[in-house]
Amino acid sequence: MVYITRKEHFNSAHRLFRPEYSDEENLRVFGKCSNPLWHGHNYVLMVTVKGEPDPETGFVMDLKVLSRLIDDNVLQKLDHKNINLEVDFMMGKLASTENLAIGIWDALEPKVKLQGSCLHSIRLEETENNIVEYFGNK
C-alpha cells in the first residue's frame, strides 16, 4: 500500500459558539474563539490517498486530479470565507476544526472514490499547535 498526500492552504474565519448559550457561557466554554466578531486562521490541509500504483502510470492517483478535486470541492468553498455563514457543508454544524475535517472528508471521499482511489486521511492544521486528523468513519 502506498500513501500520497497533497498539501494545500486556505484562510477562513469562524466563530465557536452555541446560539442557545449566553455570551458569557460561550466565552466560558469556547474562550476567545467565541468572539462575536469572528476570528480567522491560515489553515494547512493535507489530503492523503492510498492504494497500489497503477502499473502503467506508476500513480496511486494523479496528483493534478486530486488537486483539482480539492480546489473544486473544498478550497473554493472555504478560502477567504466565513465557515459559519458561507460554507455549504458546514451549515448547521459547530465550526470546530474537528467538524471541519469531517466536512472536508465528506466533500472529498465520494469524488476520490469515483477516480478509483481511496481517501485515507484529512489532516487539518488550524495553528502550528492545533492539528486534527480524520480517517473516516471506519
C-alpha positions as CSV (number, residue, x, y, z in Angstrom):
1,M,0.0,0.0,0.0
2,V,1.3,3.4,-1.0
3,Y,0.1,6.7,0.5
4,I,0.3,10.0,-1.3
5,T,-0.5,13.4,0.1
6,R,-1.5,16.7,-1.4
7,K,-0.8,19.8,0.7
8,E,-3.0,22.9,0.3
9,H,-3.6,26.2,2.2
10,F,-6.6,28.3,2.8
11,N,-7.7,31.2,5.0
12,S,-11.1,31.2,6.7
13,A,-12.9,33.0,9.6
14,H,-15.2,31.3,12.1
15,R,-16.7,31.6,15.5
16,L,-17.2,28.8,18.0
17,F,-20.5,29.3,19.8
18,R,-23.8,27.8,20.6
19,P,-26.7,30.1,19.9
20,E,-28.6,28.8,22.9
21,Y,-25.8,29.8,25.2
22,S,-25.4,33.3,26.6
23,D,-22.3,35.3,25.5
24,E,-20.9,34.6,29.0
25,E,-21.5,30.8,28.6
26,N,-20.0,30.8,25.1
27,L,-16.9,32.7,26.5
28,R,-16.6,30.2,29.3
29,V,-16.8,27.1,27.0
30,F,-15.1,28.4,23.9
31,G,-12.9,31.2,25.2
32,K,-11.7,33.9,22.8
33,C,-12.8,31.7,19.9
34,S,-16.4,32.7,20.7
35,N,-15.7,36.3,19.7
36,P,-19.0,37.6,18.2
37,L,-17.0,39.5,15.6
38,W,-15.3,36.3,14.4
39,H,-11.6,35.3,14.1
40,G,-9.6,33.7,11.4
41,H,-6.9,31.1,10.7
42,N,-4.4,30.3,8.0
43,Y,-5.1,26.6,7.6
44,V,-2.9,23.9,6.2
45,L,-4.8,21.0,4.7
46,M,-3.2,17.6,3.8
47,V,-5.3,15.1,1.9
48,T,-3.9,11.6,1.8
49,V,-5.0,8.9,-0.7
50,K,-3.9,5.3,-0.5
51,G,-3.7,2.4,-3.0
52,E,-1.4,0.5,-5.2
53,P,0.4,2.3,-8.0
54,D,-1.1,1.8,-11.5
55,P,1.3,-0.4,-13.5
56,E,1.0,1.9,-16.5
57,T,1.4,5.3,-14.9
58,G,3.0,4.4,-11.6
59,F,0.4,6.7,-9.8
60,V,-1.8,5.8,-6.9
61,M,-3.8,8.8,-8.2
62,D,-2.8,11.6,-10.5
63,L,-2.0,14.5,-8.1
64,K,-3.2,17.0,-10.6
65,V,-6.6,15.4,-10.5
66,L,-6.5,15.3,-6.7
67,S,-5.5,18.9,-6.6
68,R,-8.4,19.8,-8.8
69,L,-10.9,17.9,-6.7
70,I,-9.6,19.6,-3.5
71,D,-9.9,23.0,-5.2
72,D,-13.4,22.5,-6.7
73,N,-14.9,20.8,-3.6
74,V,-13.0,22.4,-0.7
75,L,-10.8,25.4,-1.4
76,Q,-13.3,27.4,-3.5
77,K,-15.8,27.0,-0.7
78,L,-13.5,27.8,2.2
79,D,-10.8,30.1,1.1
80,H,-11.4,33.7,2.4
81,K,-14.9,32.7,3.6
82,N,-16.8,32.6,6.9
83,I,-17.1,28.9,7.8
84,N,-20.3,29.6,9.9
85,L,-22.1,31.6,7.2
86,E,-20.8,30.7,3.7
87,V,-19.7,27.0,3.6
88,D,-22.5,24.7,2.5
89,F,-21.1,21.5,4.0
90,M,-20.7,23.2,7.4
91,M,-24.2,24.7,7.7
92,G,-25.9,23.8,11.0
93,K,-22.6,22.5,12.5
94,L,-20.4,23.9,15.1
95,A,-17.4,25.3,13.2
96,S,-14.7,23.4,15.2
97,T,-11.6,22.2,13.4
98,E,-12.8,18.6,14.1
99,N,-16.1,19.2,12.4
100,L,-14.4,21.0,9.5
101,A,-12.1,18.0,9.0
102,I,-15.1,15.7,8.9
103,G,-16.9,18.0,6.5
104,I,-13.9,18.1,4.1
105,W,-13.7,14.3,4.2
106,D,-17.4,14.1,3.4
107,A,-17.0,16.5,0.5
108,L,-14.0,14.7,-1.0
109,E,-14.4,11.0,-0.3
110,P,-17.0,10.2,-2.9
111,K,-15.1,12.3,-5.5
112,V,-11.9,10.4,-4.8
113,K,-13.7,7.1,-5.0
114,L,-15.0,8.0,-8.4
115,Q,-11.4,8.3,-9.5
116,G,-10.8,4.7,-8.4
117,S,-8.8,5.7,-5.4
118,C,-9.3,5.5,-1.6
119,L,-9.2,8.5,0.7
120,H,-7.0,7.7,3.7
121,S,-7.0,10.8,5.9
122,I,-7.6,14.5,6.2
123,R,-5.1,16.4,8.3
124,L,-6.0,20.0,9.1
125,E,-3.7,22.4,10.9
126,E,-5.6,25.3,12.4
127,T,-2.4,26.6,14.0
128,E,1.1,25.2,14.4
129,N,-0.1,23.8,17.7
130,N,-3.6,22.7,16.9
131,I,-3.9,19.8,14.4
132,V,-6.8,17.5,13.6
133,E,-6.5,14.2,11.7
134,Y,-9.6,12.3,10.5
135,F,-9.5,8.8,9.0
136,G,-13.2,8.5,8.1
137,N,-16.0,6.8,9.9
138,K,-14.4,3.3,9.9
